[in-house]
């Protein structure tokens, strides 16, 4: 049985845990979110997506 979890959900949980337990300030999280939006629209976005997909497939054993 395979379970699929969105990376967005995983990152959201990680940010929440950092905020709750590691003292991450709200403005730090907002800065990271804005950086992610700008990075997603950059010319590096396709390469980042390909690299993340390859890492996830290597970890999960698919492919």
N, C-alpha and C positions, 0 to 999 in steps of 0.2 A: 504494500500500500504506500503510495507516494503522497506526501503532503507538500503543497505549494504555498509559499509565503512570499508576498510582495516585498521587494527590497525597500520600498517606501515605508511599509509598515515596520520593518526591522529598524530602519533609521529613525523612525518616529519614536519607537520604544527606546532606542539608545539615547536620543535627545532627552526624552522624559526622564530616564534614569539618571543621566548626567545632571539634569536640572534638580531632581529630587535629592540625590545622594552625593553629588560631587560639587555642588555649589555653582552650577552653570547659571549665569545671569540671563535674564530674558533677552537683553540686548545682544549678548553673545550668540544666542540661538538665532535671533533675527538676522544678524550679520551673516551667519553661516547659511541660512536659507536664501538670503539675497545673493550671496556668492554662488550658490548652487543654480539659481535661476539664470544668472549671467553666464555661468560656465556652460549651461545647457544650450545657450544660444551662440556659443563661440564656435570657432572652427575645430576645436579639439573634441567637441561632443561626440562625433561618430567614433573616433578612436577610443575614447573613454568607454562608450557603450560596448564596443567590441571587446575591449580588455576585461570589463566587468563580466560580460557574458561568458568569456573563456574561463575566467576564474570560477564562476558559479558552476559551470559545466564540469570543470576539473574536480571541484570539491564534491559535487553530487554524483560524480561517476557517469555522467551522461555525455558520451561522446567524443 
